[in-house]
Amino acid sequence: MNSEVYTVYDIMQILNISKNVAYDLVKQKGFPAIRIKSSYRIPKKGFDSWLNDRINRTG
């Protein structure tokens, strides 16, 4: 099954960041994370859009 969401672990791997940094990121205003009880899920389309916006800002 091809999931439509990322986990915090997936974001850690994609961005090559630590667990603490990943959790700080998903808690930021504007980051497309959804909290479900004590865990977070990040829609792939939302994350891809968020990342592309950041890439385009920095040139």
N, C-alpha and C positions, 0 to 999 in steps of 0.2 A: 504494500500500500504506500502510495506517495503522499505524505502528509502535507497539508496546506499551512502548517505552522512550524515555527522553530521553538526550541526550548532555550533556556539560558545557556545550557551546555553547548548547544549548536552555535549560539552567538559568540561564545568564548572561542570556539574553534574557528569560525569564519573570520573574526577580527583579531585573533591571536592575542586575547586579553585574559587577565586573571578573573577568577570567580568574583572577587570583590568589585572589580571594575565593571564587570558585566551586570551585577546587581545594581550598582550605582547608575548605570546607563538605563536599565529598564525602568527605574524609578523616576527618571528625568521627565519633566513636562515636555510633551511633544514627541516622545518616543512611543511607537505604536505597540505597546505591550498590554496584554489583557491579564489581569490577576484572577486566578481561579483558586479560591481558598488560599492555600499557602504557596502556590506555585504560579509561575508566569508562563504565558504562551505569547509568541510574537507571530502575527500573520506574515507569511512570506511576502505577499504583495506590499504590505505596509512597510516592512523592513527594507525591501528593495527600493521602494520610493524614498524612504528616509535616507538610506545610504547614498542614493544617487543625488539627492538634494545636497548632502554634505560634500560629495565629490565635486559637484558643479560650483559650489560656493568657493572652494579652495582652488579651483582651476586645475 
